[in-house]
């Protein structure tokens, strides 16, 4: 067996760098989860310090004679279902075993994944490979081995900093997503919409064209009744609505009346107005209270729905919901900033490898993770963005759109958005589904104009800023 230990420990020592504490700001709950630390981190506890590292593995050459079983826990229960029409976990494992026949993968999936994974971690008895749940970054080395240092891993994968701490990377994303609109290409084309809308005006014209084309097609489906689907609208007010990576987590918090009309079809005002106008103009379902999340997948697949505002994670689900996968597309959200379109991009769950596993299990696990990242085409299959630096393929129709990662909150302001949300009760970028449902209600009933709703939100946000003592630096 060719073991590429290749003096990684010596190289790590000679190439030691003073790494800045960089990385994407984790969701607020990641600083709260974890419970009791059951595995204390120790010096030199990671396998990469001993020689095992992601960058030094050559697939198909290294560790090919390993004979070991590893366990794998993840959230994709659908890929373990006999009814699933797409590529299943068993298919990926069979392909992996063509290259590594001696590594057996024992799969467990769970619908309540996040809580189950945290419970397993706290017990001290957890799977060889699992998707890292919401835990404190300081605890990463207590549970997982390092894939390598951040500088090294940043050359291998995208989003390397997502689960990095103290210059080490502990998680490799399984896929990455962006935010746009899933749509039925055939419906748009038959309605005479031949170009992707790039502005709110063009998008509204497209919905009108679909509405005029057929009474049997819902131009835009709101998914009001599901609730949680409403929160996605908040995701477009930052990078998509402004082209500014610092906006949501930094500038928005210090902006006076951020829901005001900027007069150029940008910012939060333009984002939310698209939804209000679509409902007010009758371009959505007749009764928003009866929308059906599971049912809408088949409806858009067979052409009963024109489009839905959802993250790119929804794209493969709509493709697999019927026989018309080729009709499903994914377009950028129709906001243009100074002649250019932008979209946020970020990682989904990330693979973590059990620090308590045996050396052979850890090696097998890292080989599996690297194979999933660089050979399996999983992210492409799932309509995701590339993870491996060398990959560029994606099914998403995002040509001409600049994908950018959002900046984290400023030091000392990590919880400021949470505080403002608590005071204002608007829950921006924090599952704010109720305010979006109310926006739909006002648009349908006609009891408040859009500008009146935005002014109400501005008043609440201003009061929250004053209560928390936020300095206004952006007008």
N, C-alpha and C positions, 0 to 999 in steps of 0.2 A: 504494500500500500504506500503510495506516494503521499506522505504527510508534509504539506507545505508549512512547516513551522517557520521557516525562512527568517529566523532571527528577529521576529517581530518585537520581542521584548527589548532587544538591544536597540533596534531602530526607534522604538517608542521613546527610549531613554535619550538617545542622541538627538531626536527631532522634537523633543518636548517644547511645547509652545505655551505662551501665556494666552489662553483662550478667553475671549470675552464671553460673558454669560448671555449668549444670543439664543434665538429660537423663538418660534411662534408662541404668542400668549395662549395658554391653555384655557379651556372653558372654565367658568367659575367653580363648577363642582369638582374639578380636578384638584383643587386645593383643599377640598373638604373630605374627599373619600379616602378609604384605606384602613381606618380602624387601627387596631393594635398591630404594631410591627412585630411579626413573628420570626423574621429572619434578619438579624443584625448584619449590616454590611461590614466587611472587613477589608483590610489592605490587601491588594493583589488578589481580589476574589473573582475577577472576571476572567473568562476563558481567553479573551483577546490578549490579556496581559501575559498569558502563558503561551501564546503563539497562534491560537485559533482566531482568525479574523476573516471577515467577509471579503475584503479586497484580495486576500491571498489565496482564495479558493478558485481553482480552475475547474469548471463543471465538466464532467465526463472524464477527468483525469485524476482528480484527488478524491480519496475516500471511496473509491469504487468497489472495494472489497469489504466494506462494512456490512456486518450482519447484526442488525439491532432493530428493536421495535421502539417507536416513539408515539406519544399521544398528542392529539391536536384538538384544541377546543376553540370554536368560533361561533359567530352569530348567524351565519347563513344557513338557516334551517331549510330554506327552499332548495338549495343545491344538494340537499340530502333527501329530497322528496322524489318518489317515483313519478309524481305528476309533473315535475318540472321538465319543460320542453327543451331547455338549453343544456349546456355542458355541465355535468354534475361533478361533485367532489370525486366520486369513484373514477370518472374519466380522467381527471387531472392526476390522480394517484397512479392509475395504470400507465399513463405516459411517463410519469416520473420514474416508475419502476423499470421502464425500458432502459434507462440510463443507470439507475441504482436499484437493481433487483433485490438486494439484501436488506433494504430499509423498508420496513413495514410501518404504515401509518394507521393508527387507531383513532378514528374520528368520533368526536362528540360535538353536537350542535345544540344551541339553547336559545329559546325565544326571549328569555329574560337574561340576555347575555351579560350585561354590565354587572348586575348584582351577583349573578352566579360566579363570574370570574373573580370578583373581589372576595367573595366568600371562600373560593378555592385558595386564593393567595393567602388569606388570613389564616387558613387552616395549616399552611405549610406543606400541604400535599396537593400539588397542582400539576397540570399537564406539562409535557416537554415544550410544546409550542402553544401559545395562546395569544389572542389579540389583547393588547394592553388596555385595561379598563382605566377609569378615572382614579388615578392615585397621585400623590405628591411626587414631583420629580426627584426630590431628595431621597425618596425611597426606591428609586429604580434599581440601584445596585443591590438592594436587599433581596430583590426577587429575580432579576434577570442578568444575563451576561452581556457584555458589551460586544458590539459588532466591530468596533474599531474607534479611532478618535474622529472627532467631528470633521477636521480638515480632510482626512482620508475618505470618510464616508460621503462627504459632500461632492467628491469627485466621482462617486459610484452611483448615487441615487439622488433623486429630487426629494425635497422636504426632509432632509436628514436631521434638521434641528428640532423636528416635532417632539421627539422623545429623547432629547439629549440633555445631559447634565454634567457639569464639571468637565467639559471637553470630550465626553464619551457619548456614543450613540447606542441606545438600548432598544430602539424600535425601527423596523423597516416597514413602510406603508404597504398594505395589500393592494391599494388602488388610491386614486385621487379624483376629486370631483370639482366641478365648477357650477356656476349658476346661470341658468338661461330659461328657455321655454321648450318643452317637448311638444311636437306638433305632427299632424298627419300631412305629409307632403302632397299626397294625391288630392286631398280636400282643398288645400291651398291652390294647387295648380288648376283644378277643375273650376274653382271659383274665379280664376283669372289672376290670381296673385302669383306672379312669376319671379319676383325678387323678394329677398328677405327684408322685412321692414327694419329700418334702422333708427327711426324716431317714433315718439308716441303718436304723431299724426299719421304716419305711414302704417303703424300697427292698427290704429283704430279704423283706418280705411280698409285694411285687410279683413278685419272682423266684420265690417259692414258688407264687404263683398261676399263673404261666406254666408252671412245672414240673408242677403238678397238672393243668393244662389239656390238655397234649399231651406225649407221650413223644417226639415228632418235632421238638420245638423246643428249642434250647439257650437257656435264659434269659439267661445272660451268657457271652460268648465271651472268653477271656482273651488270645488271641494270644501265648501263651507262647513258641512256637517261633520267632517272628520276632525275639525278643530286644529290639530297639530299642523296640518298642511298650510294653515294661514301664516304661520311664522316665517315662511320662506320669503314673503314680501319684504321683510326687514333686511334681508341679505343683499338687496340690490341698492340700498341707499348709500353705501360706502364706495368701494372701488368702481362698481358699475355706474353709479349715479354721478360720481365726481372725477374718476380717474386718478384718485389720490389714495395711496396705500396707508397714509397716516390718518385718514379722515375719521373712520368709525371709532377706533379705540383711543384717539387722541383729540383731534380738532372738534369733532361733533360734541364732545362733552363740554367744550368751552365756547360753543357757538351760540350767539343770541338768536332766538327763534329759528331753530334749524329746519322747521317745517314750512317756512315762508316760500313764496314763489320767487325764484331767482330770475325768472323771465326768459330763460333760455332752454327750457325742457331738460333741466338737469336737477340733481339733488333729490332729496326725499319727496318734495312736492310733486315732481314729475313722475316718480315711481308710483306713489299711491294713487295719483290721479288716473293713471291707466286703468287700475281696478275700478275706481269709482265710475269713470266714464263708461267702461264696458258694461257694468251692471245697469247704470242709468239709461243707457241707450238700448237695452234689451238684447245685448249680445252674449248673455250668459243663460244658464238654465232658467226655466220658468219659475221653479220653486227651489231656492237655494237650501232650504231646510231638509230636502230629500236627497241631496247628493250622496253618492255611494262610492267610497274610496276603492273597494275591490272591483266593483262593477265598472268603474270608469276606465279601467285598464283595457278591458275587452271593447268598450265603446269607442275609444280612440283608435284602437287597432282596426276595427271594422269600418271606421269612417263616420261614426255618429258624433264625434267631437273633433273640433278643429285643432285646439291646442289647450295646454294647461301650463301654468307657471309653477315649475318644480325644478329642483336641483337635478343635475345630470345623473344622479344615482337612479332616478326614475326611468330613464331612457330604456335600459334593457328590460325592465319589467313590462313596459308598454309593448316592446318588440315581442316578448314571449307570451303575450296575452291572447294571441290569435294567430291566424295564418298569414297575416299581412305585415310581417316584420319590416319588409323593404319600404313600406309606406311611412314608417315612423322616422322622424328626424329630430334634430336638436338645434335650435337657433339661439343666437345671443339675445339678451334682453334688449328691447328697442330704445336704448338711450345712447346718444352720441354726444361726446364732450369734445368741443373744439375740433370736430371733424373725425374723431377717432372713437372706437368702441373698446370698452374694457370689461373684464370679468374677473372675479375673485377665483382663486384656485387654492386647494388645500387637500391634505391627506385624509383618508378615511382611517379606519382602525389600522394598527400597526402590529406586525409580528414581534412577540417577545419570546426569548428562550430561557427556560428554567435554569437558574444558577445552581440548583441542587441536583440536576441531572448528572449522570455519569459523563465522562469525557467522550465516549463513543456516542452517547445520546445527543450531547451538545454538538458534536461534529455533524451527525446526521441531520439534526435540526437546522443547523446553519446552511448545510448543503440544500436542504429542502426549501428554506426561505429564499436562497439565492436562485434556485431553479424556478420557484414561483415568480420571482421578480424578473428574471431575465430570459426564461425559456417557455413558460407556460402560456403566455399571452392572456393571463387572467384579467389584468386591468383592461386590456383591449376588449376582451369578450364581454366584460361588464360595463362597457361604455365609459370607462374611466380614462383619466389622463396618464401619460407614461410615468413610471416610477424609475426605471433604470435610465441613467443619463444617456445611454446610447440609443434609446428608443425615441421615436417621434410619432408613431402611429396612434391614432385615436379615431373612433367612429363619430365623434362629435363634430358637427358642422360649425366650427368656430374660426374659420379662415378670416384673417384680417383683424381678429380680436386679440388684444394684448392681455394675456393671463398674468395676474400678479398676486403675490401673497400679501396678506394684510399685516401691517406692522402691529406689534404688541403695544399694550398700554405703556405710558411713561412710568418710570420708576417712582413708586410711591402712590401711583394712581391705579394700581391693578384692580381695585375694587370700586373705583369711582362710578363706572357705568352701572354696577349693581346697586349702588346707593341711590343714584338718580332714578333708576327704574323703580326702586322701592318707594321713593317719595312721589314720583309722578304717576305710578301704576300703569305706565305705558309699555314696560317690558320690551324695549327695543333690543333686538338681537338676543332675546332671552325667552323665546317661546311666546311672543306677544300675540297669540292667536285671537284673544278676545277683542282687542282694539280693531283688528282687521275684520273680524266678523261684524262688529258694529259699523264699520265703514261700509260694508256691503249692505247692511240693513238700512242705513241712512240713504244710500244711493237708490235702493229699491223702493223705499217708502217715499222718499223725497222730502222728508221733514227737516233736513239740514243740507245746505249746499256744501260742496267740497271745501270751499274756502272757509266756511264756518267750522267744519270739522278740523281743518288744519290750524285754525286760530285757537280752538279749544286745546289741541295738543301743544301748541306753542305756549299757551298760558300755563298748562300743567308743568311743562318742562322748565319754564322760567321760574316758577315757584319752587320747583325741586332744586334748581341751581342755587337759588337764594337761600333755601333751607340748609343745603349742604355746605354752602360757602364757596361755590365755584367761581373762579375769576373768569370773566368774559374777555376773551382775547380775539375772537373772530366775530365780526358783525355779519 
